[in-house]
């Protein structure tokens, strides 16, 4: 990236080095699980700055690099699959800007499109893949267990319940395949929608990077003020009923379906609660890097708390108290 001065105004001139740099940042973020939600941001920047074709070219190039790294360096194959989800998220984010769509509506429609595609592929593997899905999950668990054997012995040596669980996973990783499959829908749902919301926040917080090449009618406050549709409360009630009595009606999978449904719908309330927290930090004068760090810890360690905050906001409208707190 270089700079050029025109009419006493300094503007950025982006080149192929910038495109490669964005790819490196995306791979680095994607390879560290807690930061993988941020990987769609540089990928979306690449499409918004250089156009759809070059953005797609960058995503495909990064996938190929990860596959080569898997062959020669033994990284987790799941990293490449996770990067594919990041590409989908980045594509939806950039298309929301290209098409000048309200980010809240784009989040719902784009996220559901990705969910339908992912679950269609999953169902195809289950029906026609001859246990392919189970084998992919099993292979990834085996690789992860081998890595823990090398790096997790210090935790095992400390003893305790966590150490017992870790030791059990290291010795019998294949016994957890069904557990992963049971929670796979909720994990995918959360990854897609939370990843899109966080990615949209990152893109709209930095309009100076791409606004020179694209026009967009919406701003950060439109995605921060996201509100879950009211009818989702009925689905929350239904999922709670399934958790309580689903086993008697649908057998052993009734409770699992209820929990997955609750976590899937909970994603929208989590996003709404996190938006309330974002506004609270802004009203309290906490901005910049510190606000980003606090949001990161909220996503990792307090996701259920913020889902409850978003749910109860349907009745209490917590933002109306911010001015009183500020005074």
C-alpha positions, 0 to 999 in steps of 0.5 A: 500500500502506498499513498498519493497526494492530490489537491492537498488530500492524501489517499491510499493506493492499494496494490497486490502487496495489500491483497497478499497482506490481507490474505496473510492476516486472514490465515493467521486469525483463522489458525488461532481458534479464539480469533477465527471469528475475525478472519472474514474481516480482511477477506471482506476488505479484499472484495470491497477494495479490489472487487469480487473476483480478486476477493474470491481469488484471494480466498481460494489461494488461501485455501490452497495454501492451507491444504498444502500446509496440511500435507507438509506441516500436519496442521489440523484439516479442520482449519481449512474447513473453518476457513471455508466458513470464513470465506462464506461469511466474508462473501455475505458481508461484502455482498451486503455492502455491494447491494446496499442492504440493511446489515440487520436484514442482510445478517438474517438472510445471508446467514440462513443461506449459509446455514442451508448450504452447510446443512445440505452438504451435511445431509448429503454426506450422511445419506450418500457418504458411507459414514464420511461425516463420521470419518472426517470428525473422527480423523480430526479428533484423532489429530487433535488428541495426538497434539494434546498428548504432546502439549497437554501433559502438564494439565493432566499432571495437575489432576482434577476433573478437567485433567480426567476429562482431558486424559479420557479424550486423549486415550479414547478420542473416537468415543466423542464422535457422536457427541460432536455430531449431536452438537454440530448444528448448534456449533455451525449456527453459532459460528455463522451468525456470530462470525457474520455479526462480528465481521460486519462490526469490523467492516463498518468500524473501518469505513475509511479503508474501503469507502473510497471505492464503495458507497454504503447507506448504513453505518455501525449503529444499524448493526449494533442495534440488531433486534431478534424478531419477536416470533423467536420467543415462541421457538425458545418456549418450544425448545424448552418444552423439548428439553423437559419432555422431549425424551418421552415424546421423541426418544433419546434425541428429543432433548438433544434436538431441544438443546440444539434448537435453543442454542441456535435461536439463542445466537440471535439474542446473544447478538442483540445482548452483545449490541447492548453491551457495545452501546453500554461501553460506548456510553461509558466512554470506553472505546478503541482497543479496550472496548475490542478486548472487552467484547472479545472476552464477552464472546468467549466467556459470557456468551450465555449471559449476553444471550439472556440479556438480549432475550430480556431486552425484548421486554425491558429495553435496557438502552433507555437506562444508559442516559441515566447511568451516564448522568 
